[in-house]
Amino acid sequence: MVDGTEAQQPSAPTGTLQLIQRDRDSTSRLIDVPPRQGERRRSTIGDAFLITGAVRDLAGNRAGRLQALFVVTNVRRGDAQVSGTFILPDGRIVIGGATTEADIDDFAVIGGTGRYTGARGTLRVTEGRTTAFVFNFTG
């Protein structure tokens, strides 16, 4: 039997969310595909890097964690295809896109769960000793 009332779906997030990741909070692992080069030599197309670690709010409090996979697509330019998930206490945010050797890259917010169900927008990543993540949700 179908009830005439529908459960109200949470509305997609809007606004901005800012997180940071300190170098000491992240780990990187090389996934070296043939031809195997090892960590001391330049990556080849198809090699990947798995980045994991804690993310923090701007006050420095732990806010969750990040899991991201970077697959090398162009060695000379330093390009990679990226997919990642921010795992936060109130839900997950899924991002994707391409990265370059630039210090600033923009990615698409392609979805989420929990508070971030229906999330759309952009993520700007600014790299440095502390990496800054600025989400701009468009609803």
N, CA, C and O atoms as a MOPAC input file, in Angstrom:
PM7 MOZYME 1SCF
protein

 N      0.84300 1    -1.17600 1     0.00000 1
 C      0.00000 1     0.00000 1     0.00000 1
 C      0.88900 1     1.24000 1     0.00000 1
 O      1.87600 1     1.29400 1     0.73300 1
 N      0.55300 1     2.21700 1    -0.80000 1
 C      1.32400 1     3.44200 1    -0.89600 1
 C      0.60200 1     4.52500 1    -0.12600 1
 O     -0.57800 1     4.78700 1    -0.35800 1
 N      1.29900 1     5.13300 1     0.76600 1
 C      0.75700 1     6.22400 1     1.55900 1
 C      0.72100 1     7.48000 1     0.69400 1
 O      1.62900 1     7.68900 1    -0.11100 1
 N     -0.26600 1     8.29000 1     0.83400 1
 C     -0.40300 1     9.50600 1     0.04800 1
 C      0.60200 1    10.58600 1     0.41900 1
 O      0.78200 1    11.54000 1    -0.33800 1
 N      1.25800 1    10.45800 1     1.56200 1
 C      2.25700 1    11.45700 1     1.93500 1
 C      3.63400 1    10.95200 1     1.54200 1
 O      3.94600 1     9.77000 1     1.68300 1
 N      4.43000 1    11.84900 1     1.06000 1
 C      5.79500 1    11.49700 1     0.67800 1
 C      6.75400 1    12.06100 1     1.70500 1
 O      6.57400 1    13.16900 1     2.21000 1
 N      7.78100 1    11.27100 1     2.00600 1
 C      8.80900 1    11.77500 1     2.90600 1
 C      9.50800 1    12.94600 1     2.23600 1
 O      9.87500 1    12.87700 1     1.06300 1
 N      9.68700 1    14.01200 1     2.98600 1
 C     10.33700 1    15.18100 1     2.41400 1
 C     11.82400 1    14.90000 1     2.22100 1
 O     12.51800 1    14.48300 1     3.14800 1
 N     12.28900 1    15.13400 1     1.01700 1
 C     13.70000 1    14.95000 1     0.70800 1
 C     14.48900 1    16.14700 1     1.23100 1
 O     14.01500 1    17.28100 1     1.16600 1
 N     15.69700 1    15.89600 1     1.75100 1
 C     16.50200 1    17.04000 1     2.18400 1
 C     16.85100 1    17.90200 1     0.97600 1
 O     17.07300 1    17.39000 1    -0.12100 1
 N     16.89700 1    19.20800 1     1.18700 1
 C     17.24100 1    20.08100 1     0.06900 1
 C     18.74700 1    20.05600 1    -0.14400 1
 O     19.52300 1    19.87500 1     0.79400 1
 N     19.13800 1    20.24100 1    -1.38700 1
 C     20.56000 1    20.23900 1    -1.73200 1
 C     21.24300 1    21.41100 1    -1.02900 1
 O     20.64200 1    22.47000 1    -0.85100 1
 N     22.49200 1    21.21800 1    -0.63400 1
 C     23.18300 1    22.29300 1     0.08200 1
 C     23.47500 1    23.48200 1    -0.82000 1
 O     23.65400 1    23.33600 1    -2.02900 1
 N     23.52000 1    24.64900 1    -0.21700 1
 C     23.93500 1    25.87500 1    -0.89700 1
 C     24.95900 1    26.56200 1    -0.00800 1
 O     25.10300 1    26.21800 1     1.16500 1
 N     25.65900 1    27.52000 1    -0.56100 1
 C     26.63300 1    28.26200 1     0.23000 1
 C     28.03800 1    27.69800 1     0.08700 1
 O     28.35800 1    27.01200 1    -0.88300 1
 N     28.86400 1    28.00500 1     1.07300 1
 C     30.28100 1    27.67100 1     1.02200 1
 C     30.67900 1    26.82000 1     2.21600 1
 O     30.18300 1    27.01200 1     3.32600 1
 N     31.57400 1    25.88200 1     1.97500 1
 C     32.19100 1    25.07400 1     3.02600 1
 C     33.68800 1    25.13900 1     2.80500 1
 O     34.16900 1    24.89700 1     1.69800 1
 N     34.43300 1    25.46800 1     3.86300 1
 C     35.88300 1    25.54700 1     3.76200 1
 C     36.52800 1    24.52600 1     4.69200 1
 O     36.19500 1    24.44000 1     5.87500 1
 N     37.45300 1    23.75900 1     4.13400 1
 C     38.21000 1    22.77100 1     4.89100 1
 C     39.67900 1    22.91300 1     4.53800 1
 O     40.02400 1    23.50800 1     3.51600 1
 N     40.54500 1    22.36700 1     5.38500 1
 C     41.97500 1    22.35500 1     5.10700 1
 C     42.52900 1    20.96200 1     5.38000 1
 O     41.93300 1    20.15900 1     6.09800 1
 N     43.69200 1    20.70300 1     4.78200 1
 C     44.42500 1    19.47200 1     5.08300 1
 C     45.89400 1    19.84100 1     5.22900 1
 O     46.51900 1    20.34500 1     4.29600 1
 N     46.43400 1    19.58300 1     6.41400 1
 C     47.85400 1    19.83200 1     6.65500 1
 C     48.66000 1    18.69500 1     6.04800 1
 O     48.19700 1    17.55500 1     6.00100 1
 N     49.85900 1    19.00200 1     5.58600 1
 C     50.71200 1    17.97100 1     4.99800 1
 C     50.86000 1    16.76800 1     5.91900 1
 O     50.80700 1    15.62300 1     5.46800 1
 N     51.04300 1    17.02600 1     7.19600 1
 C     51.26600 1    15.91600 1     8.13200 1
 C     50.02000 1    15.06000 1     8.35600 1
 O     50.11200 1    13.97100 1     8.92200 1
 N     48.85600 1    15.54600 1     7.91700 1
 C     47.61400 1    14.78100 1     8.06200 1
 C     47.32600 1    13.87900 1     6.86900 1
 O     46.37600 1    13.09700 1     6.90800 1
 N     48.12800 1    13.97200 1     5.80800 1
 C     47.81600 1    13.19000 1     4.60900 1
 C     48.92300 1    12.18400 1     4.30100 1
 O     50.09100 1    12.38100 1     4.63700 1
 N     48.51000 1    11.10400 1     3.65400 1
 C     49.45900 1    10.11200 1     3.16300 1
 C     49.19700 1     9.90200 1     1.68200 1
 O     48.07000 1    10.03700 1     1.20500 1
 N     50.25100 1     9.57400 1     0.97300 1
 C     50.17100 1     9.32300 1    -0.46500 1
 C     50.81700 1     7.98600 1    -0.76000 1
 O     51.91000 1     7.68700 1    -0.27800 1
 N     50.13300 1     7.18900 1    -1.55200 1
 C     50.67600 1     5.89500 1    -1.95800 1
 C     50.66700 1     5.82000 1    -3.48000 1
 O     49.67700 1     6.15000 1    -4.13300 1
 N     51.79800 1     5.37600 1    -4.02600 1
 C     51.92900 1     5.19800 1    -5.47000 1
 C     51.36200 1     3.84700 1    -5.87200 1
 O     51.65700 1     2.82600 1    -5.25100 1
 N     50.54700 1     3.85200 1    -6.92000 1
 C     50.09300 1     2.62200 1    -7.56200 1
 C     50.81400 1     2.59800 1    -8.90300 1
 O     50.40200 1     3.26500 1    -9.85300 1
 N     51.89100 1     1.82500 1    -8.97200 1
 C     52.81000 1     1.81600 1   -10.11400 1
 C     52.42100 1     0.70500 1   -11.07800 1
 O     52.62800 1    -0.47400 1   -10.78900 1
 N     51.85800 1     1.07900 1   -12.22500 1
 C     51.46400 1     0.09000 1   -13.22900 1
 C     52.59400 1    -0.06800 1   -14.24600 1
 O     53.42400 1     0.83200 1   -14.37300 1
 N     52.65000 1    -1.20100 1   -14.98100 1
 C     53.72700 1    -1.39200 1   -15.96100 1
 C     53.73000 1    -0.27800 1   -17.00600 1
 O     52.65000 1     0.16700 1   -17.39400 1
 N     54.86500 1     0.18900 1   -17.47700 1
 C     56.18800 1    -0.24100 1   -17.02800 1
 C     56.49400 1     0.34000 1   -15.64700 1
 O     56.39400 1     1.54800 1   -15.43500 1
 N     56.85900 1    -0.51900 1   -14.73200 1
 C     57.10800 1    -0.09900 1   -13.35500 1
 C     58.35400 1     0.78500 1   -13.28100 1
 O     59.41800 1     0.43700 1   -13.79200 1
 N     58.18900 1     1.93300 1   -12.63300 1
 C     59.27900 1     2.89800 1   -12.50800 1
 C     59.74900 1     3.03900 1   -11.06200 1
 O     60.88700 1     3.43600 1   -10.81400 1
 N     58.87600 1     2.71500 1   -10.11000 1
 C     59.22000 1     2.93200 1    -8.70700 1
 C     58.99900 1     4.37500 1    -8.31100 1
 O     58.72400 1     5.22900 1    -9.15300 1
 N     59.12100 1     4.63800 1    -7.03500 1
 C     58.84600 1     5.97000 1    -6.50700 1
 C     59.93700 1     6.98000 1    -6.82100 1
 O     59.69100 1     8.18400 1    -6.75200 1
 N     61.12200 1     6.52900 1    -7.16000 1
 C     62.24100 1     7.44500 1    -7.38200 1
 C     62.31100 1     7.97100 1    -8.81700 1
 O     63.07100 1     8.89800 1    -9.09400 1
 N     61.54700 1     7.40500 1    -9.71200 1
 C     61.56000 1     7.84500 1   -11.10700 1
 C     60.22400 1     8.46600 1   -11.46100 1
 O     59.24200 1     8.31800 1   -10.73400 1
 N     60.20000 1     9.15300 1   -12.57300 1
 C     58.98800 1     9.85100 1   -13.03000 1
 C     57.85800 1     8.85400 1   -13.29200 1
 O     58.09600 1     7.75600 1   -13.79700 1
 N     56.65500 1     9.23200 1   -12.95500 1
 C     55.47400 1     8.39700 1   -13.19700 1
 C     55.24600 1     8.21400 1   -14.68500 1
 O     55.74300 1     8.99500 1   -15.49700 1
 N     54.49000 1     7.17500 1   -15.04400 1
 C     54.08500 1     6.95000 1   -16.42100 1
 C     52.56100 1     7.01900 1   -16.49700 1
 O     51.87500 1     6.95900 1   -15.47700 1
 N     52.04200 1     7.14800 1   -17.72000 1
 C     50.59300 1     7.21900 1   -17.90900 1
 C     49.94600 1     5.97800 1   -17.30800 1
 O     50.39200 1     4.85500 1   -17.54300 1
 N     48.90400 1     6.19300 1   -16.54100 1
 C     48.18400 1     5.10400 1   -15.89000 1
 C     48.58200 1     4.88500 1   -14.44300 1
 O     47.82100 1     4.29600 1   -13.67500 1
 N     49.77900 1     5.35900 1   -14.05400 1
 C     50.14500 1     5.28500 1   -12.64000 1
 C     49.12800 1     6.11100 1   -11.85000 1
 O     48.49300 1     7.01700 1   -12.39100 1
 N     48.98900 1     5.79200 1   -10.59700 1
 C     48.01600 1     6.50800 1    -9.78200 1
 C     48.60600 1     6.80200 1    -8.41000 1
 O     49.55500 1     6.15900 1    -7.96100 1
 N     48.02200 1     7.77600 1    -7.77500 1
 C     48.38300 1     8.13000 1    -6.41100 1
 C     47.10700 1     8.14300 1    -5.58500 1
 O     46.12100 1     8.78200 1    -5.95400 1
 N     47.13600 1     7.43900 1    -4.47700 1
 C     46.01000 1     7.40800 1    -3.54400 1
 C     46.35700 1     8.33800 1    -2.39300 1
 O     47.34000 1     8.12100 1    -1.68500 1
 N     45.55100 1     9.37100 1    -2.21000 1
 C     45.75900 1    10.35000 1    -1.14600 1
 C     44.66400 1    10.13800 1    -0.10800 1
 O     43.48000 1    10.13500 1    -0.44400 1
 N     45.05100 1     9.96400 1     1.14000 1
 C     44.08400 1     9.81100 1     2.22100 1
 C     44.53600 1    10.66200 1     3.40900 1
 O     45.71300 1    11.00000 1     3.53600 1
 N     43.59300 1    10.99600 1     4.26000 1
 C     43.97200 1    11.71300 1     5.47100 1
 C     42.87100 1    12.59500 1     6.00000 1
 O     41.83100 1    12.79600 1     5.37200 1
 N     43.14100 1    13.11400 1     7.18000 1
 C     42.18800 1    13.97000 1     7.88300 1
 C     42.04500 1    15.31500 1     7.19400 1
 O     43.00200 1    15.85100 1     6.63500 1
 N     40.83100 1    15.85100 1     7.24300 1
 C     40.58300 1    17.23900 1     6.85700 1
 C     40.07800 1    17.96100 1     8.09600 1
 O     39.49000 1    17.35400 1     8.99200 1
 N     40.31700 1    19.26700 1     8.13200 1
 C     39.99900 1    20.06400 1     9.31700 1
 C     39.19100 1    21.30100 1     8.92900 1
 O     39.22000 1    21.75200 1     7.78400 1
 N     38.46900 1    21.83600 1     9.91600 1
 C     37.80400 1    23.11600 1     9.68600 1
 C     38.85500 1    24.21200 1     9.81900 1
 O     40.01200 1    23.92200 1    10.12300 1
 N     38.47400 1    25.45400 1     9.59700 1
 C     39.44500 1    26.54300 1     9.61400 1
 C     40.01900 1    26.81200 1    10.99700 1
 O     41.06300 1    27.45200 1    11.11800 1
 N     39.35000 1    26.33300 1    12.04500 1
 C     39.87100 1    26.47000 1    13.40600 1
 C     40.87900 1    25.37500 1    13.73800 1
 O     41.49300 1    25.39600 1    14.80500 1
 N     41.05200 1    24.40600 1    12.81400 1
 C     42.00600 1    23.33100 1    13.03100 1
 C     41.42000 1    22.08000 1    13.64800 1
 O     42.14800 1    21.12400 1    13.91800 1
 N     40.10800 1    22.06800 1    13.87800 1
 C     39.45000 1    20.89200 1    14.44400 1
 C     39.21600 1    19.84800 1    13.36000 1
 O     38.85000 1    20.18300 1    12.23300 1
 N     39.42800 1    18.59400 1    13.70300 1
 C     39.20400 1    17.52300 1    12.73700 1
 C     37.73400 1    17.52900 1    12.30100 1
 O     36.82700 1    17.52400 1    13.13300 1
 N     37.51600 1    17.53900 1    10.97800 1
 C     36.16000 1    17.63000 1    10.43700 1
 C     35.77400 1    16.40000 1     9.62600 1
 O     34.62600 1    16.28300 1     9.19700 1
 N     36.70600 1    15.48400 1     9.40700 1
 C     36.42400 1    14.29600 1     8.61500 1
 C     37.69200 1    13.82100 1     7.93600 1
 O     38.80300 1    14.04900 1     8.41500 1
 N     37.49700 1    13.15100 1     6.80100 1
 C     38.66800 1    12.67000 1     6.06400 1
 C     38.40800 1    12.70200 1     4.55800 1
 O     37.27200 1    12.81400 1     4.09800 1
 N     39.50400 1    12.59900 1     3.81700 1
 C     39.46800 1    12.62600 1     2.35500 1
 C     40.08700 1    11.34700 1     1.82200 1
 O     41.09600 1    10.86700 1     2.34000 1
 N     39.47500 1    10.80200 1     0.78500 1
 C     40.04000 1     9.71700 1    -0.00500 1
 C     39.98900 1    10.18400 1    -1.44600 1
 O     38.91700 1    10.52100 1    -1.94900 1
 N     41.14100 1    10.21000 1    -2.12600 1
 C     41.17100 1    10.67100 1    -3.51400 1
 C     42.15800 1     9.83900 1    -4.32500 1
 O     43.21500 1     9.44900 1    -3.82900 1
 N     41.80200 1     9.57800 1    -5.56600 1
 C     42.64600 1     8.82100 1    -6.47900 1
 C     42.99100 1     9.71000 1    -7.67200 1
 O     42.10300 1    10.24000 1    -8.33900 1
 N     44.28500 1     9.86600 1    -7.93200 1
 C     44.80500 1    10.65800 1    -9.03800 1
 C     45.43400 1     9.69500 1   -10.03300 1
 O     46.41500 1     9.02900 1    -9.70100 1
 N     44.89200 1     9.60500 1   -11.24900 1
 C     45.44100 1     8.73400 1   -12.28200 1
 C     46.14600 1     9.60700 1   -13.31500 1
 O     45.53200 1    10.49300 1   -13.91000 1
 N     47.45100 1     9.35100 1   -13.52800 1
 C     48.26900 1    10.14900 1   -14.43600 1
 C     47.77300 1     9.98400 1   -15.86800 1
 O     47.65400 1     8.86500 1   -16.36600 1
 N     47.48100 1    11.12200 1   -16.53500 1
 C     47.01000 1    11.09400 1   -17.92000 1
 C     47.99600 1    11.72200 1   -18.89400 1
 O     47.97400 1    11.41000 1   -20.08400 1
 N     48.86000 1    12.60300 1   -18.40200 1
 C     49.88500 1    13.21600 1   -19.24900 1
 C     51.08700 1    13.52200 1   -18.36300 1
 O     51.03300 1    14.39400 1   -17.49500 1
 N     52.16700 1    12.79300 1   -18.59800 1
 C     53.35400 1    12.92500 1   -17.75500 1
 C     54.01700 1    14.28500 1   -17.95800 1
 O     54.37100 1    14.95200 1   -16.98600 1
 N     54.18600 1    14.69300 1   -19.19600 1
 C     54.89100 1    15.93800 1   -19.49300 1
 C     54.21000 1    17.14700 1   -18.85500 1
 O     54.88100 1    18.01400 1   -18.29400 1
 N     52.89200 1    17.20700 1   -18.93800 1
 C     52.14600 1    18.34400 1   -18.37500 1
 C     51.80500 1    18.14400 1   -16.89600 1
 O     51.39000 1    19.09300 1   -16.23200 1
 N     51.96900 1    16.94400 1   -16.37700 1
 C     51.61400 1    16.68600 1   -14.98600 1
 C     50.11500 1    16.58200 1   -14.76000 1
 O     49.63700 1    16.86900 1   -13.66300 1
 N     49.36600 1    16.17600 1   -15.77700 1
 C     47.90700 1    16.07900 1   -15.67500 1
 C     47.48700 1    14.74300 1   -15.06000 1
 O     48.16200 1    13.72600 1   -15.21500 1
 N     46.36600 1    14.77600 1   -14.36500 1
 C     45.78600 1    13.55600 1   -13.80200 1
 C     44.27300 1    13.68500 1   -13.76300 1
 O     43.73400 1    14.78800 1   -13.67700 1
 N     43.60100 1    12.55600 1   -13.82700 1
 C     42.15200 1    12.49100 1   -13.63300 1
 C     41.92000 1    12.16600 1   -12.16600 1
 O     42.55700 1    11.26700 1   -11.61600 1
 N     41.01000 1    12.89500 1   -11.53200 1
 C     40.82500 1    12.78400 1   -10.08600 1
 C     39.39900 1    12.39200 1    -9.75000 1
 O     38.44600 1    12.89600 1   -10.34500 1
 N     39.26300 1    11.48900 1    -8.79200 1
 C     37.96900 1    11.23000 1    -8.15800 1
 C     38.22800 1    11.17700 1    -6.66100 1
 O     39.22200 1    10.61000 1    -6.20900 1
 N     37.33100 1    11.76600 1    -5.90900 1
 C     37.54700 1    11.80800 1    -4.46900 1
 C     36.25400 1    11.90200 1    -3.69100 1
 O     35.20900 1    12.29400 1    -4.21100 1
 N     36.36000 1    11.52700 1    -2.42600 1
 C     35.22400 1    11.61300 1    -1.51700 1
 C     35.68100 1    12.22200 1    -0.19800 1
 O     36.65300 1    11.76800 1     0.40500 1
 N     34.97100 1    13.25000 1     0.23800 1
 C     35.17400 1    13.83200 1     1.55600 1
 C     34.16900 1    13.16500 1     2.47800 1
 O     32.96100 1    13.26300 1     2.26200 1
 N     34.66000 1    12.49000 1     3.49700 1
 C     33.81100 1    11.74800 1     4.42900 1
 C     33.70400 1    12.58500 1     5.70200 1
 O     34.65100 1    12.68400 1     6.48200 1
 N     32.53100 1    13.18300 1     5.89200 1
 C     32.29300 1    14.09600 1     7.00200 1
 C     31.25000 1    13.49200 1     7.93800 1
 O     30.51200 1    12.59800 1     7.52400 1
 N     31.16600 1    13.95000 1     9.18300 1
 C     30.21600 1    13.34800 1    10.13300 1
 C     28.76100 1    13.38500 1     9.67600 1
 O     27.98000 1    12.50100 1    10.03000 1
 N     28.38400 1    14.41100 1     8.88500 1
 C     26.99200 1    14.56700 1     8.47300 1
 C     26.73700 1    14.16700 1     7.02200 1
 O     25.67300 1    14.45900 1     6.47700 1
 N     27.71600 1    13.49200 1     6.38600 1
 C     27.52100 1    13.01500 1     5.01900 1
 C     28.81100 1    13.00600 1     4.23300 1
 O     29.88600 1    13.30200 1     4.75400 1
 N     28.68000 1    12.66200 1     2.97600 1
 C     29.83500 1    12.57600 1     2.08100 1
 C     29.64900 1    13.51800 1     0.90300 1
 O     28.53000 1    13.77500 1     0.45800 1
 N     30.78300 1    14.03200 1     0.40300 1
 C     30.78200 1    14.89300 1    -0.77900 1
 C     31.68700 1    14.23500 1    -1.80700 1
 O     32.84200 1    13.92500 1    -1.51700 1
 N     31.16000 1    14.02000 1    -3.01500 1
 C     31.91300 1    13.36400 1    -4.08100 1
 C     32.32800 1    14.40900 1    -5.10900 1
 O     31.51800 1    15.22400 1    -5.55100 1
 N     33.62200 1    14.36900 1    -5.48600 1
 C     34.15000 1    15.32600 1    -6.45500 1
 C     34.85300 1    14.58500 1    -7.58900 1
 O     35.22000 1    13.41800 1    -7.45000 1
 N     35.03500 1    15.27600 1    -8.70800 1
 C     35.76200 1    14.69400 1    -9.82400 1
 C     36.23600 1    15.76800 1   -10.77000 1
 O     35.73300 1    16.89100 1   -10.76600 1
 N     37.23100 1    15.40000 1   -11.59800 1
 C     37.73000 1    16.32500 1   -12.58900 1
 C     39.16700 1    16.05200 1   -12.93100 1
 O     39.69600 1    14.97700 1   -12.64800 1
 N     39.80300 1    17.03900 1   -13.54700 1
 C     41.19100 1    16.91500 1   -13.97300 1
 C     42.04700 1    17.91100 1   -13.20200 1
 O     41.62000 1    19.02300 1   -12.89200 1
 N     43.25600 1    17.48200 1   -12.90500 1
 C     44.19600 1    18.35200 1   -12.21300 1
 C     45.40200 1    18.60300 1   -13.10300 1
 O     45.69400 1    17.83400 1   -14.01900 1
 N     46.08800 1    19.68400 1   -12.81800 1
 C     47.29300 1    20.04400 1   -13.55700 1
 C     48.40400 1    20.30900 1   -12.53800 1
 O     48.22400 1    20.06600 1   -11.34500 1
 N     49.51600 1    20.79100 1   -12.99500 1
 C     50.61200 1    21.15100 1   -12.09600 1
 C     50.38600 1    22.49700 1   -11.42700 1
 O     51.23300 1    22.94900 1   -10.65700 1
 N     49.26900 1    23.14100 1   -11.70200 1
 C     48.98100 1    24.44500 1   -11.10700 1
 C     48.77900 1    24.31300 1    -9.59800 1
 O     48.43600 1    23.24300 1    -9.09600 1
 N     48.99600 1    25.41700 1    -8.88900 1
 C     48.77700 1    25.42000 1    -7.44200 1
 C     47.29800 1    25.49300 1    -7.08700 1
 O     46.91300 1    25.19500 1    -5.95600 1
 N     46.45800 1    25.89600 1    -8.06500 1
 C     45.01400 1    25.99300 1    -7.84700 1
 C     44.31300 1    25.18600 1    -8.93200 1
 O     44.58000 1    25.35800 1   -10.12200 1
 N     43.41100 1    24.30400 1    -8.50600 1
 C     42.60800 1    23.52000 1    -9.44900 1
 C     41.15300 1    23.56300 1    -9.01500 1
 O     40.84700 1    23.63900 1    -7.82500 1
 N     40.25600 1    23.51300 1   -10.00300 1
 C     38.82000 1    23.48100 1    -9.74900 1
 C     38.26800 1    22.12600 1   -10.16700 1
 O     38.64600 1    21.58100 1   -11.20300 1
 N     37.36800 1    21.59000 1    -9.34800 1
 C     36.74700 1    20.29700 1    -9.59900 1
 C     35.23600 1    20.44600 1    -9.51600 1
 O     34.72600 1    21.41400 1    -8.95000 1
 N     34.52900 1    19.48600 1   -10.08200 1
 C     33.07600 1    19.46100 1   -10.00200 1
 C     32.64600 1    18.72700 1    -8.74100 1
 O     33.18100 1    17.66600 1    -8.42000 1
 N     31.69100 1    19.28600 1    -8.03800 1
 C     31.00700 1    18.55500 1    -6.96700 1
 C     29.90100 1    17.78800 1    -7.67600 1
 O     29.01100 1    18.39000 1    -8.27700 1
 N     29.95500 1    16.45600 1    -7.60900 1
 C     29.04000 1    15.64900 1    -8.42000 1
 C     28.00000 1    14.89300 1    -7.61100 1
 O     27.20100 1    14.14100 1    -8.16900 1
 N     28.00500 1    15.08700 1    -6.30600 1
 C     26.97200 1    14.45000 1    -5.50300 1
 C     27.36800 1    14.35400 1    -4.05200 1
 O     28.41100 1    14.85000 1    -3.62500 1
 N     26.49800 1    13.69900 1    -3.30800 1
 C     26.76800 1    13.52600 1    -1.89200 1
 C     25.70600 1    12.68900 1    -1.22300 1
 O     24.73700 1    12.25200 1    -1.84300 1
 N     25.91800 1    12.47900 1     0.06900 1
 C     24.97100 1    11.74000 1     0.89600 1
 C     24.69700 1    12.54700 1     2.15700 1
 O     25.38500 1    13.52600 1     2.44500 1
 N     23.68100 1    12.11900 1     2.90500 1
 C     23.35900 1    12.80800 1     4.15500 1
 C     23.02700 1    14.25900 1     3.90400 1
 O     22.22500 1    14.57300 1     3.02400 1
 N     23.63400 1    15.14900 1     4.66700 1
 C     23.39400 1    16.58800 1     4.52100 1
 C     23.73900 1    17.07600 1     3.11300 1
 O     23.23600 1    18.11400 1     2.68400 1
 N     24.58400 1    16.34600 1     2.39300 1
 C     25.06000 1    16.76000 1     1.07700 1
 C     24.34600 1    16.04600 1    -0.07300 1
 O     24.81200 1    16.08300 1    -1.21200 1
 N     23.21200 1    15.39300 1     0.22500 1
 C     22.42500 1    14.74300 1    -0.82200 1
 C     22.02500 1    15.77800 1    -1.86800 1
 O     21.51900 1    16.85000 1    -1.53600 1
 N     22.25700 1    15.44800 1    -3.12500 1
 C     21.92400 1    16.36400 1    -4.21800 1
 C     22.93700 1    17.47000 1    -4.43300 1
 O     22.68300 1    18.40200 1    -5.19500 1
 N     24.08800 1    17.37900 1    -3.76900 1
 C     25.09100 1    18.44100 1    -3.86900 1
 C     25.55900 1    18.63000 1    -5.30400 1
 O     25.80400 1    17.66400 1    -6.02800 1
 N     25.67900 1    19.88600 1    -5.69900 1
 C     26.23200 1    20.29200 1    -6.98800 1
 C     27.02800 1    21.56000 1    -6.74000 1
 O     26.77200 1    22.29900 1    -5.78900 1
 N     27.99500 1    21.79700 1    -7.60900 1
 C     28.77800 1    23.01600 1    -7.47900 1
 C     30.22300 1    22.76800 1    -7.84100 1
 O     30.53700 1    21.90700 1    -8.66300 1
 N     31.11000 1    23.54600 1    -7.20800 1
 C     32.53600 1    23.43700 1    -7.50800 1
 C     33.34700 1    23.32100 1    -6.22300 1
 O     32.91800 1    23.71700 1    -5.13900 1
 N     34.52700 1    22.76600 1    -6.39700 1
 C     35.51700 1    22.70500 1    -5.32800 1
 C     36.78400 1    23.33400 1    -5.86500 1
 O     37.30800 1    22.90400 1    -6.89300 1
 N     37.27900 1    24.34700 1    -5.18200 1
 C     38.56700 1    24.95200 1    -5.52500 1
 C     39.59900 1    24.44400 1    -4.52200 1
 O     39.42000 1    24.55400 1    -3.30900 1
 N     40.68700 1    23.88400 1    -5.06000 1
 C     41.76300 1    23.34600 1    -4.23100 1
 C     42.99600 1    24.21000 1    -4.44700 1
 O     43.46000 1    24.37900 1    -5.57500 1
 N     43.51800 1    24.75300 1    -3.36000 1
 C     44.73600 1    25.54700 1    -3.39900 1
 C     45.79400 1    24.80100 1    -2.59600 1
 O     45.66100 1    24.60600 1    -1.38800 1
 N     46.85300 1    24.38700 1    -3.29900 1
 C     47.88100 1    23.57000 1    -2.65700 1
 C     48.97400 1    24.43000 1    -2.04900 1
 O     49.28400 1    25.52100 1    -2.52900 1
 N     49.54200 1    23.90600 1    -0.98400 1
 C     50.64500 1    24.53000 1    -0.27100 1
 C     50.99600 1    23.62300 1     0.89900 1
 O     50.62500 1    22.44900 1     0.90000 1
 N     51.69700 1    24.14100 1     1.88700 1
 C     51.98500 1    23.32000 1     3.06900 1
 C     50.69700 1    22.87100 1     3.73600 1
 O     50.61600 1    21.78200 1     4.30500 1
 N     49.69900 1    23.72700 1     3.65300 1
 C     48.34100 1    23.37500 1     4.04200 1
 C     47.48100 1    23.53000 1     2.79400 1
 O     47.46300 1    24.59600 1     2.17800 1
 N     46.77400 1    22.47600 1     2.42200 1
 C     45.91100 1    22.52700 1     1.24400 1
 C     44.54500 1    23.03400 1     1.66400 1
 O     43.96300 1    22.54500 1     2.63300 1
 N     44.03300 1    24.01900 1     0.93100 1
 C     42.71900 1    24.59800 1     1.21900 1
 C     41.69100 1    24.05700 1     0.23900 1
 O     41.93900 1    23.97900 1    -0.96400 1
 N     40.53200 1    23.68200 1     0.77200 1
 C     39.40600 1    23.19200 1    -0.02200 1
 C     38.23900 1    24.15000 1     0.18500 1
 O     37.76600 1    24.31700 1     1.30900 1
 N     37.77400 1    24.77700 1    -0.88600 1
 C     36.62500 1    25.68700 1    -0.79100 1
 C     35.52700 1    25.14800 1    -1.70000 1
 O     35.64400 1    25.17500 1    -2.92500 1
 N     34.45700 1    24.65600 1    -1.07400 1
 C     33.28800 1    24.16100 1    -1.79300 1
 C     32.30800 1    25.31300 1    -1.98000 1
 O     32.00400 1    26.03400 1    -1.03000 1
 N     31.82000 1    25.48300 1    -3.19500 1
 C     30.74300 1    26.41700 1    -3.48700 1
 C     29.56700 1    25.59900 1    -4.00700 1
 O     29.55600 1    25.15900 1    -5.15700 1
 N     28.57700 1    25.40500 1    -3.13600 1
 C     27.40800 1    24.59100 1    -3.48600 1
 C     26.37000 1    25.47000 1    -4.16300 1
 O     26.07100 1    26.57200 1    -3.70500 1
 N     25.82300 1    24.95800 1    -5.27200 1
 C     24.81800 1    25.70700 1    -6.02400 1
 C     23.41400 1    25.14000 1    -5.84900 1
 O     22.46200 1    25.62900 1    -6.45800 1
 N     23.29000 1    24.11900 1    -5.02600 1
 C     21.97900 1    23.54200 1    -4.76500 1
 C     21.58800 1    22.45400 1    -5.71100 1
 O     20.50000 1    21.89200 1    -5.58800 1

